Amino acid sequence: MNPRLGKLQTYPFERLRELLAGVAPNPALRPIDLSIGEPKHPTPALVRDALAASLDGLSVYPRTAGLPELRQAIAAWARRRYALGALDAETQVIPVNGSREALFSFAQAIVSPGEQARVVCPNPFYQIYEGAALLAGAAPAFLNDGMPFDAIDWTGVQLAYACSPGNPTGRVMPLEQWRELFALADRHGFVIASDECYSEIYCDEANPPLGALEAAWRLGRRDFRGLVVFSSLSKRSNAPGMRSGFVAGDAELLKPYLLYRTYHGSAMSHAVQRASIAAWNDEAHVRENRRLYAAKFAAVLPLVQERLKTERPAGGFYLWVRTPIDDAEFARALQRDYNVLVLPGSYLAREAHGGNPGRNHVRVALVAPLGDCVEAAQRMTQFARTL
Ligand SMILES: Cc1ncc(COP(=O)(O)O)c(C=O)c1O
């Protein structure tokens, strides 16, 4: 076996299962699960219809680079969304089977393994970054939430993951931070992988989260050198089961990455490609999706804030809530006494720089219907009153 497999950490949901083993949830209350970030709003009819109308596509092997029409639809979407003067569909875009596999496989293509190889991950973070780094033969280096970039040593860094809007914090990186990160990348020669799968979930219609391509363009880095962005239809279009996303950015990086993907065998089915074209070409369903999340935040926030510390995130559908007691104990007691499932924040982070930055937080995914989110918030507040 590959000895690097032994370095992989238990996935957070497995740890949650272990935490709750033997816990009998209060049978008087119906269960509400807000632990997993799986969108639950319906997949729009235009996506389902396009998929159903394209089943003939199942009879052909798709190309790894995808259909030119899909690459064009993605490039046009990114140019509109991020006010880019140019993004070439041929050389600067590749469709991927959801951002997760791409975030993982990109590290396998980019990292030159070795003792000194390091991959920077935000902390708390999406655990795929860490697994990708370890299996690629690098060590993860953690940048804790709120730490300035110069708090860590960038020597030997080959790849840096950024996540904006962040999971779980919902923070969006401003232009100044991108300027700093680009300058560090230039100085140390690392590549930036910007995970933006929550980019289309935000409350203020007039103020969409800044994207890395947009930041690069505004800062005059118009070849997007050293930068690749990861985006997805899973959250934007409520289609996590379709496994559809894209990477876009530096053509010099995407060329060898496409070669890697050819061997990896990760081409997207034509039927999914046709449905993805329909999704990227439509914004009405995305606005409606945002409206549903905004209504949940508006209803839930004041309830939770009665007793617990939390803020409206700049993006994404998570509440990152401070807990007055240990986060795992909070999650366990909330499940046992109130039948509400949330994820302990410490499971989403690593001990680094003298602490675990997820400690004393829980992540609450507002994916359930509005009524359930409100009910869960009321139960959380009731629970918090007892602490
Ligand atoms: C931060 C982050 N990145 C990437 C993904 C992967 O999404 P997908 O593979 O569905 O595009 C997720 C899924 O929850 C996520 O939370």
Ligand as a Chemical Component Dictionary entry (heavy atoms), coordinates in Angstrom:
data_LIG
# 
_chem_comp.id                   LIG 
_chem_comp.type                 NON-POLYMER 
_chem_comp.pdbx_formal_charge   0 
_chem_comp.three_letter_code    LIG 
# 
loop_
_chem_comp_atom.comp_id 
_chem_comp_atom.atom_id 
_chem_comp_atom.alt_atom_id 
_chem_comp_atom.type_symbol 
_chem_comp_atom.charge 
_chem_comp_atom.model_Cartn_x 
_chem_comp_atom.model_Cartn_y 
_chem_comp_atom.model_Cartn_z 
_chem_comp_atom.pdbx_ordinal 
LIG C1 C1 C 0 -15.187 24.446 0.790  1  
LIG C2 C2 C 0 -15.703 23.409 -0.143 2  
LIG N1 N1 N 0 -15.039 23.210 -1.286 3  
LIG C3 C3 C 0 -15.438 22.282 -2.176 4  
LIG C4 C4 C 0 -16.541 21.488 -1.935 5  
LIG C5 C5 C 0 -16.903 20.436 -2.937 6  
LIG O1 O1 O 0 -18.040 20.703 -3.635 7  
LIG P1 P1 P 0 -18.370 19.988 -5.013 8  
LIG O2 O2 O 0 -17.391 18.882 -5.224 9  
LIG O3 O3 O 0 -19.758 19.496 -4.881 10 
LIG O4 O4 O 0 -18.207 21.055 -6.063 11 
LIG C6 C6 C 0 -17.265 21.652 -0.742 12 
LIG C7 C7 C 0 -18.442 20.804 -0.466 13 
LIG O5 O5 O 0 -19.092 20.855 0.522  14 
LIG C8 C8 C 0 -16.834 22.644 0.167  15 
LIG O6 O6 O 0 -17.468 22.855 1.327  16 
# 
loop_
_chem_comp_bond.comp_id 
_chem_comp_bond.atom_id_1 
_chem_comp_bond.atom_id_2 
_chem_comp_bond.value_order 
_chem_comp_bond.pdbx_ordinal 
LIG C1 C2 SING 1  
LIG C2 N1 SING 2  
LIG C2 C8 DOUB 3  
LIG N1 C3 DOUB 4  
LIG C3 C4 SING 5  
LIG C4 C5 SING 6  
LIG C4 C6 DOUB 7  
LIG C5 O1 SING 8  
LIG O1 P1 SING 9  
LIG P1 O2 DOUB 10 
LIG P1 O3 SING 11 
LIG P1 O4 SING 12 
LIG C6 C7 SING 13 
LIG C6 C8 SING 14 
LIG C7 O5 DOUB 15 
LIG C8 O6 SING 16 
# 
